[in-house]
Amino acid sequence: MTTKKLLRKKVLQEMKEQTKAQKLTFDEDLYEQLFKHDYFIQAKSVAIVLSMDHEVNTDPIIEELLKLNKEVYVPTTNYLTKEMKFQRLYDMNSISFDSKGIRFITKETEISADIDLIIVPGVVFRHDGYRIGYGGGYFDKYLADYTGSTLSLVYPIQIHGFDIESHDVPVQELLLPREVYGEK
């Protein structure tokens, strides 16, 4: 089986090569599913990443969460200590890019661990919820002690088999575009 590092590199390249039209079709289908999902509806607080261009665009999700008056939290990362916490986001105007090209909140806002739903990012996923992230281990460390709901928004090209390791923590549910499986 391919190593995680090689599989991550291959899938990241495939994600970046998707056509804009295909990506938009997938994203809109995933939004529709997410907004009707019980985890989303019942959550009062949601943690979600500020997406990069090749990922499912999270901006419309964040805007919907804010419109619904749900608490929105995004990762804030200390690269030296390899620690991640979730910081409250109040609006889309307080976002900038860090030295690694990752978007972050420029204002000081509260940090919380009291989160109902985490929409977990990743690069590669197995059908049983195990994932390969970007290699820092931030989410696996955080999820090891997290007791709320988790789900991931996944493109079909991100589904692969791979060996899991003892520190890997699966997400509870994967949402995939329905049209791929003839369900639309």
Accessible surface in RSA format (square Angstrom, percent):
REM  Atomic radii and reference values for relative SASA: ProtOr
REM  Chains: A
REM  Algorithm: Lee & Richards
REM  Probe-radius: 1.40
REM  Slices: 20
REM RES _ NUM      All-atoms   Total-Side   Main-Chain    Non-polar    All polar
REM                ABS   REL    ABS   REL    ABS   REL    ABS   REL    ABS   REL
RES MET A   1   164.00  84.9  76.88  50.9  87.12 207.4  92.13  78.3  71.87  95.2
RES THR A   2    69.30  49.3  51.37  52.1  17.93  42.7  25.99  34.9  43.32  65.5
RES THR A   3    81.32  57.8  73.07  74.1   8.25  19.7  78.13 104.9   3.18   4.8
RES LYS A   4    40.43  19.7  35.62  21.9   4.80  11.4  30.79  27.7   9.64  10.3
RES LYS A   5   158.59  77.4 154.78  95.0   3.81   9.1  98.41  88.6  60.18  64.1
RES LEU A   6   105.54  58.8 102.32  73.2   3.22   8.1 102.51  72.0   3.03   8.2
RES LEU A   7     8.86   4.9   8.86   6.3   0.00   0.0   8.86   6.2   0.00   0.0
RES ARG A   8    45.43  19.1  45.43  23.2   0.00   0.0  12.92  17.7  32.51  19.7
RES LYS A   9   150.57  73.5 145.58  89.3   5.00  11.9  92.23  83.0  58.35  62.2
RES LYS A  10    99.05  48.3  90.08  55.3   8.96  21.3  86.18  77.6  12.86  13.7
RES VAL A  11     0.00   0.0   0.00   0.0   0.00   0.0   0.00   0.0   0.00   0.0
RES LEU A  12    30.32  16.9  30.32  21.7   0.00   0.0  30.32  21.3   0.00   0.0
RES GLN A  13    94.03  52.6  92.86  67.9   1.17   2.8  34.77  74.0  59.26  44.9
RES GLU A  14    52.74  30.3  48.26  36.5   4.49  10.7  26.02  50.3  26.73  21.8
RES MET A  15     4.96   2.6   2.42   1.6   2.54   6.0   2.42   2.1   2.54   3.4
RES LYS A  16   125.00  61.0  93.55  57.4  31.45  74.9  47.45  42.7  77.55  82.6
RES GLU A  17   112.45  64.6  84.03  63.6  28.42  67.7  40.53  78.4  71.92  58.7
RES GLN A  18    34.13  19.1   9.89   7.2  24.24  57.7  16.94  36.1  17.20  13.0
RES THR A  19    88.72  63.1  79.95  81.1   8.77  20.9  82.06 110.2   6.66  10.1
RES LYS A  20   186.21  90.8 175.41 107.6  10.79  25.7 124.91 112.4  61.29  65.3
RES ALA A  21    73.02  67.1  62.45  96.4  10.57  24.0  69.84  98.3   3.18   8.4
RES GLN A  22    65.66  36.7  61.06  44.6   4.61  11.0  24.47  52.1  41.20  31.2
RES LYS A  23    32.24  15.7  32.24  19.8   0.00   0.0  25.49  22.9   6.75   7.2
RES LEU A  24   103.71  57.8 101.68  72.7   2.03   5.1 103.39  72.6   0.32   0.9
RES THR A  25    55.57  39.5  50.73  51.4   4.84  11.5  27.92  37.5  27.65  41.8
RES PHE A  26    16.80   8.4  16.73  10.4   0.07   0.2  16.80  10.2   0.00   0.0
RES ASP A  27     3.88   2.7   3.88   3.9   0.00   0.0   0.22   0.5   3.65   3.6
RES GLU A  28    96.41  55.4  90.64  68.6   5.77  13.7  30.57  59.1  65.84  53.8
RES ASP A  29     1.63   1.1   0.85   0.8   0.79   1.9   1.37   3.2   0.27   0.3
RES LEU A  30     0.00   0.0   0.00   0.0   0.00   0.0   0.00   0.0   0.00   0.0
RES TYR A  31    24.29  11.3  24.29  13.8   0.00   0.0  21.81  16.4   2.48   3.1
RES GLU A  32    69.46  39.9  62.69  47.4   6.77  16.1  25.67  49.6  43.79  35.8
RES GLN A  33    29.75  16.6  22.33  16.3   7.42  17.7  10.99  23.4  18.76  14.2
RES LEU A  34     0.00   0.0   0.00   0.0   0.00   0.0   0.00   0.0   0.00   0.0
RES PHE A  35    59.31  29.7  47.32  29.3  12.00  31.2  47.32  28.7  12.00  34.3
RES LYS A  36   137.94  67.3 120.21  73.8  17.73  42.2  86.60  77.9  51.34  54.7
RES HIS A  37    29.59  16.2  22.92  15.9   6.67  17.1  25.58  26.4   4.01   4.7
RES ASP A  38    89.66  62.8  86.29  85.9   3.36   8.0  14.17  33.4  75.48  75.3
RES TYR A  39    59.98  28.0  55.56  31.6   4.43  11.5  33.06  24.8  26.92  33.2
RES PHE A  40     2.88   1.4   2.88   1.8   0.00   0.0   2.88   1.7   0.00   0.0
RES ILE A  41    99.68  56.7  84.52  63.0  15.16  36.5  87.14  62.7  12.54  34.0
RES GLN A  42   128.31  71.7 106.77  78.0  21.53  51.3  43.69  93.0  84.62  64.2
RES ALA A  43     3.93   3.6   0.67   1.0   3.26   7.4   2.93   4.1   1.00   2.7
RES LYS A  44   160.15  78.1 155.44  95.4   4.72  11.2 111.25 100.1  48.90  52.1
RES SER A  45     6.47   5.5   6.47   8.6   0.00   0.0   3.55   7.6   2.92   4.1
RES VAL A  46     0.00   0.0   0.00   0.0   0.00   0.0   0.00   0.0   0.00   0.0
RES ALA A  47     0.00   0.0   0.00   0.0   0.00   0.0   0.00   0.0   0.00   0.0
RES ILE A  48     1.55   0.9   0.30   0.2   1.25   3.0   1.55   1.1   0.00   0.0
RES VAL A  49    24.20  15.9  24.20  21.9   0.00   0.0  24.20  21.0   0.00   0.0
RES LEU A  50     9.92   5.5   2.02   1.4   7.90  19.9   2.02   1.4   7.90  21.3
RES SER A  51    11.66   9.9   3.87   5.2   7.79  18.0   0.11   0.2  11.55  16.2
RES MET A  52    54.63  28.3  46.49  30.8   8.14  19.4  32.96  28.0  21.67  28.7
RES ASP A  53   140.67  98.5 121.51 120.9  19.16  45.3  44.40 104.5  96.28  96.0
RES HIS A  54    19.74  10.8  15.23  10.6   4.52  11.6  13.71  14.1   6.03   7.0
RES GLU A  55    16.42   9.4  15.92  12.0   0.50   1.2  10.62  20.5   5.80   4.7
RES VAL A  56    10.64   7.0   7.42   6.7   3.21   7.7   7.42   6.5   3.21   8.7
RES ASN A  57    57.82  39.9  56.74  54.8   1.08   2.6  11.90  28.6  45.92  44.4
RES THR A  58     6.96   4.9   6.96   7.1   0.00   0.0   6.96   9.3   0.00   0.0
RES ASP A  59    34.99  24.5  34.99  34.8   0.00   0.0   7.92  18.6  27.08  27.0
RES PRO A  60    46.46  33.9  41.07  37.4   5.39  19.6  42.26  34.9   4.20  26.1
RES ILE A  61     0.00   0.0   0.00   0.0   0.00   0.0   0.00   0.0   0.00   0.0
RES ILE A  62     0.00   0.0   0.00   0.0   0.00   0.0   0.00   0.0   0.00   0.0
RES GLU A  63    93.31  53.6  87.17  65.9   6.14  14.6  32.85  63.5  60.46  49.4
RES GLU A  64    38.77  22.3  36.18  27.4   2.59   6.2   3.65   7.1  35.12  28.7
RES LEU A  65     0.00   0.0   0.00   0.0   0.00   0.0   0.00   0.0   0.00   0.0
RES LEU A  66    46.90  26.1  35.27  25.2  11.64  29.3  36.25  25.5  10.65  28.7
RES LYS A  67   152.32  74.3 124.16  76.2  28.15  67.0  87.92  79.1  64.39  68.6
RES LEU A  68    83.78  46.7  61.58  44.1  22.19  55.8  65.51  46.0  18.26  49.1
RES ASN A  69   137.81  95.0 105.23 101.7  32.59  78.5  31.03  74.7 106.78 103.2
RES LYS A  70    27.72  13.5  22.21  13.6   5.51  13.1  13.36  12.0  14.36  15.3
RES GLU A  71    65.12  37.4  64.88  49.1   0.24   0.6  11.01  21.3  54.10  44.2
RES VAL A  72     0.25   0.2   0.00   0.0   0.25   0.6   0.00   0.0   0.25   0.7
RES TYR A  73     6.67   3.1   6.67   3.8   0.00   0.0   0.00   0.0   6.67   8.2
RES VAL A  74     0.74   0.5   0.74   0.7   0.00   0.0   0.74   0.6   0.00   0.0
RES PRO A  75    23.42  17.1  15.41  14.1   8.01  29.1  15.41  12.7   8.01  49.8
RES THR A  76    44.99  32.0  40.32  40.9   4.67  11.1  14.08  18.9  30.91  46.7
RES THR A  77    47.23  33.6  19.73  20.0  27.50  65.5   7.14   9.6  40.09  60.6
RES ASN A  78    70.93  48.9  62.75  60.6   8.18  19.7  23.25  55.9  47.69  46.1
RES TYR A  79    73.51  34.3  57.76  32.9  15.74  41.0  54.03  40.6  19.48  24.0
RES LEU A  80   173.71  96.7 143.21 102.5  30.50  76.7 145.86 102.4  27.85  74.9
RES THR A  81    78.84  56.1  54.03  54.8  24.80  59.1  62.01  83.3  16.83  25.4
RES LYS A  82    93.21  45.5  91.97  56.4   1.23   2.9  60.72  54.7  32.49  34.6
RES GLU A  83    96.23  55.2  91.30  69.1   4.93  11.7  28.09  54.3  68.13  55.6
RES MET A  84    16.67   8.6   2.83   1.9  13.84  33.0   0.78   0.7  15.89  21.1
RES LYS A  85   109.38  53.4 108.76  66.7   0.62   1.5  53.82  48.4  55.56  59.2
RES PHE A  86     1.04   0.5   0.55   0.3   0.49   1.3   0.55   0.3   0.49   1.4
RES GLN A  87    15.34   8.6  15.34  11.2   0.00   0.0   0.99   2.1  14.35  10.9
RES ARG A  88    45.83  19.2  45.83  23.4   0.00   0.0   0.00   0.0  45.83  27.8
RES LEU A  89     0.72   0.4   0.00   0.0   0.72   1.8   0.25   0.2   0.47   1.3
RES TYR A  90   110.71  51.7  92.32  52.5  18.40  47.9  78.04  58.6  32.68  40.3
RES ASP A  91    42.73  29.9  41.58  41.4   1.15   2.7  23.95  56.4  18.78  18.7
RES MET A  92    49.71  25.7  31.54  20.9  18.16  43.2  31.54  26.8  18.16  24.1
RES ASN A  93   140.16  96.7 105.96 102.4  34.20  82.3  30.91  74.4 109.25 105.6
RES SER A  94     5.50   4.6   2.92   3.9   2.58   5.9   2.58   5.5   2.92   4.1
RES ILE A  95    36.72  20.9  10.01   7.5  26.72  64.4  10.01   7.2  26.72  72.5
RES SER A  96    46.39  39.2  41.97  56.0   4.42  10.2  15.26  32.5  31.13  43.6
RES PHE A  97   135.57  67.8 116.45  72.1  19.12  49.7 116.45  70.6  19.12  54.7
RES ASP A  98    39.06  27.4  23.68  23.6  15.38  36.4  23.66  55.7  15.40  15.4
RES SER A  99   117.40  99.2  67.57  90.2  49.84 114.8  61.10 130.1  56.30  78.9
RES LYS A 100   129.39  63.1  97.86  60.0  31.53  75.1  52.51  47.3  76.87  81.9
RES GLY A 101    39.49  48.7   0.00   N/A  39.49  48.7  27.08  74.3  12.41  27.8
RES ILE A 102    60.06  34.2  60.06  44.7   0.00   0.0  60.06  43.2   0.00   0.0
RES ARG A 103    40.33  16.9  34.90  17.8   5.43  12.9  13.66  18.7  26.67  16.2
RES PHE A 104    70.78  35.4  70.78  43.8   0.00   0.0  70.78  42.9   0.00   0.0
RES ILE A 105    10.47   6.0   0.95   0.7   9.52  22.9   0.95   0.7   9.52  25.8
RES THR A 106    76.49  54.4  43.49  44.1  32.99  78.6  34.55  46.4  41.94  63.4
RES LYS A 107   110.18  53.8 102.50  62.9   7.68  18.3  75.45  67.9  34.73  37.0
RES GLU A 108   174.38 100.1 147.21 111.4  27.17  64.7  66.09 127.8 108.29  88.4
RES THR A 109    29.68  21.1  10.28  10.4  19.40  46.2  19.49  26.2  10.19  15.4
RES GLU A 110    80.31  46.1  68.43  51.8  11.88  28.3  52.72 102.0  27.58  22.5
RES ILE A 111    87.54  49.8  61.06  45.5  26.48  63.8  61.06  44.0  26.48  71.8
RES SER A 112    22.26  18.8  15.56  20.8   6.70  15.4  12.29  26.2   9.97  14.0
RES ALA A 113    81.27  74.7  59.56  91.9  21.71  49.4  59.95  84.4  21.32  56.5
RES ASP A 114   118.95  83.3 106.79 106.3  12.16  28.8  35.84  84.4  83.11  82.9
RES ILE A 115     8.32   4.7   0.00   0.0   8.32  20.0   0.10   0.1   8.22  22.3
RES ASP A 116    56.67  39.7  47.89  47.7   8.78  20.8  17.19  40.5  39.48  39.4
RES LEU A 117     0.35   0.2   0.35   0.3   0.00   0.0   0.35   0.2   0.00   0.0
RES ILE A 118     0.44   0.2   0.44   0.3   0.00   0.0   0.44   0.3   0.00   0.0
RES ILE A 119     8.51   4.8   7.22   5.4   1.29   3.1   7.22   5.2   1.29   3.5
RES VAL A 120     1.79   1.2   0.00   0.0   1.79   4.3   0.12   0.1   1.67   4.5
RES PRO A 121    23.24  16.9  11.40  10.4  11.84  43.0  23.18  19.1   0.06   0.4
RES GLY A 122     6.20   7.6   0.00   N/A   6.20   7.6   0.21   0.6   5.99  13.4
RES VAL A 123     0.00   0.0   0.00   0.0   0.00   0.0   0.00   0.0   0.00   0.0
RES VAL A 124     0.00   0.0   0.00   0.0   0.00   0.0   0.00   0.0   0.00   0.0
RES PHE A 125     1.23   0.6   1.23   0.8   0.00   0.0   1.23   0.7   0.00   0.0
RES ARG A 126    56.68  23.8  55.68  28.4   1.00   2.4  10.98  15.0  45.70  27.7
RES HIS A 127   129.58  70.8 103.33  71.8  26.25  67.2  70.82  73.0  58.76  68.4
RES ASP A 128    79.96  56.0  51.68  51.4  28.28  66.9  47.95 112.8  32.01  31.9
RES GLY A 129     2.06   2.5   0.00   N/A   2.06   2.5   1.93   5.3   0.13   0.3
RES TYR A 130    44.55  20.8  44.55  25.3   0.00   0.0  12.65   9.5  31.90  39.3
RES ARG A 131    15.44   6.5  11.75   6.0   3.69   8.8   0.43   0.6  15.00   9.1
RES ILE A 132     4.85   2.8   2.11   1.6   2.74   6.6   4.85   3.5   0.00   0.0
RES GLY A 133    13.20  16.3   0.00   N/A  13.20  16.3   5.67  15.6   7.53  16.9
RES TYR A 134    87.00  40.6  58.86  33.5  28.14  73.2  58.90  44.3  28.10  34.6
RES GLY A 135    51.89  64.0   0.00   N/A  51.89  64.0  19.02  52.2  32.87  73.6
RES GLY A 136    20.34  25.1   0.00   N/A  20.34  25.1   8.99  24.7  11.35  25.4
RES GLY A 137    31.64  39.0   0.00   N/A  31.64  39.0  25.02  68.7   6.62  14.8
RES TYR A 138    42.43  19.8  37.95  21.6   4.49  11.7  34.04  25.6   8.39  10.3
RES PHE A 139    19.28   9.6  16.78  10.4   2.50   6.5  16.78  10.2   2.50   7.2
RES ASP A 140    16.78  11.8  14.99  14.9   1.79   4.2   3.77   8.9  13.01  13.0
RES LYS A 141   116.40  56.8 100.88  61.9  15.52  36.9  92.21  83.0  24.18  25.8
RES TYR A 142    43.13  20.1  31.47  17.9  11.67  30.4  37.18  27.9   5.96   7.3
RES LEU A 143     8.25   4.6   2.24   1.6   6.02  15.1   2.24   1.6   6.02  16.2
RES ALA A 144    67.99  62.5  35.11  54.2  32.88  74.8  38.89  54.8  29.10  77.1
RES ASP A 145   129.10  90.4 102.68 102.2  26.41  62.5  39.14  92.1  89.95  89.7
RES TYR A 146    35.89  16.8  10.77   6.1  25.12  65.4  16.40  12.3  19.48  24.0
RES THR A 147   136.99  97.4 101.85 103.3  35.13  83.7  74.80 100.5  62.19  94.0
RES GLY A 148    23.05  28.4   0.00   N/A  23.05  28.4  19.14  52.5   3.91   8.8
RES SER A 149    27.83  23.5  27.18  36.3   0.65   1.5   1.43   3.0  26.40  37.0
RES THR A 150     7.32   5.2   7.32   7.4   0.00   0.0   6.15   8.3   1.17   1.8
RES LEU A 151     0.00   0.0   0.00   0.0   0.00   0.0   0.00   0.0   0.00   0.0
RES SER A 152     0.15   0.1   0.15   0.2   0.00   0.0   0.15   0.3   0.00   0.0
RES LEU A 153    17.98  10.0   4.64   3.3  13.34  33.5   4.64   3.3  13.34  35.9
RES VAL A 154     0.00   0.0   0.00   0.0   0.00   0.0   0.00   0.0   0.00   0.0
RES TYR A 155     0.34   0.2   0.34   0.2   0.00   0.0   0.34   0.3   0.00   0.0
RES PRO A 156    31.56  23.0  20.36  18.6  11.21  40.7  21.15  17.5  10.41  64.7
RES ILE A 157    56.53  32.2  48.26  36.0   8.27  19.9  56.45  40.6   0.08   0.2
RES GLN A 158     3.96   2.2   3.96   2.9   0.00   0.0   0.00   0.0   3.96   3.0
RES ILE A 159    32.98  18.8  19.49  14.5  13.49  32.5  19.49  14.0  13.49  36.6
RES HIS A 160    51.30  28.0  41.17  28.6  10.14  25.9  30.89  31.8  20.41  23.7
RES GLY A 161    49.14  60.6   0.00   N/A  49.14  60.6  28.96  79.5  20.18  45.2
RES PHE A 162     4.63   2.3   1.32   0.8   3.31   8.6   1.34   0.8   3.29   9.4
RES ASP A 163    99.71  69.8  92.68  92.2   7.03  16.6  32.99  77.6  66.72  66.5
RES ILE A 164    70.98  40.4  49.72  37.0  21.27  51.3  49.72  35.8  21.27  57.7
RES GLU A 165    85.02  48.8  74.57  56.4  10.44  24.9  35.69  69.0  49.33  40.3
RES SER A 166   124.72 105.4  77.79 103.8  46.92 108.1  60.67 129.2  64.05  89.7
RES HIS A 167   104.69  57.2  90.90  63.2  13.79  35.3  87.20  89.9  17.49  20.4
RES ASP A 168    13.46   9.4   2.63   2.6  10.83  25.6   0.97   2.3  12.49  12.5
RES VAL A 169    35.04  23.1  33.69  30.5   1.35   3.3  34.16  29.7   0.88   2.4
RES PRO A 170    51.48  37.5  42.14  38.4   9.34  33.9  42.14  34.8   9.34  58.0
RES VAL A 171     3.99   2.6   0.00   0.0   3.99   9.6   0.11   0.1   3.88  10.5
RES GLN A 172   106.95  59.8  68.80  50.3  38.14  90.8  35.66  75.9  71.28  54.1
RES GLU A 173    65.17  37.4  60.52  45.8   4.65  11.1  23.89  46.2  41.28  33.7
RES LEU A 174    26.91  15.0   7.59   5.4  19.33  48.6   7.59   5.3  19.33  52.0
RES LEU A 175    11.53   6.4  10.62   7.6   0.90   2.3  11.53   8.1   0.00   0.0
RES LEU A 176    26.03  14.5  18.50  13.2   7.52  18.9  18.50  13.0   7.52  20.2
RES PRO A 177     0.19   0.1   0.19   0.2   0.00   0.0   0.19   0.2   0.00   0.0
RES ARG A 178    52.25  21.9  51.14  26.1   1.11   2.6  22.02  30.1  30.23  18.3
RES GLU A 179    74.31  42.7  56.07  42.4  18.24  43.4  20.43  39.5  53.87  44.0
RES VAL A 180    64.81  42.6  32.68  29.6  32.13  77.4  40.31  35.0  24.51  66.5
RES TYR A 181   111.99  52.3  83.74  47.6  28.25  73.5  81.62  61.3  30.37  37.4
RES GLY A 182    69.69  85.9   0.00   N/A  69.69  85.9  36.59 100.4  33.10  74.1
RES GLU A 183   119.88  68.8  87.66  66.3  32.22  76.7  37.05  71.7  82.82  67.6
RES LYS A 184   146.69  71.6  83.38  51.2  63.31 150.7  81.04  72.9  65.65  69.9
END  Absolute sums over single chains surface
CHAIN  1 A     9870.0       7753.8       2116.3       5464.5       4405.5
END  Absolute sums over all chains
TOTAL          9870.0       7753.8       2116.3       5464.5       4405.5
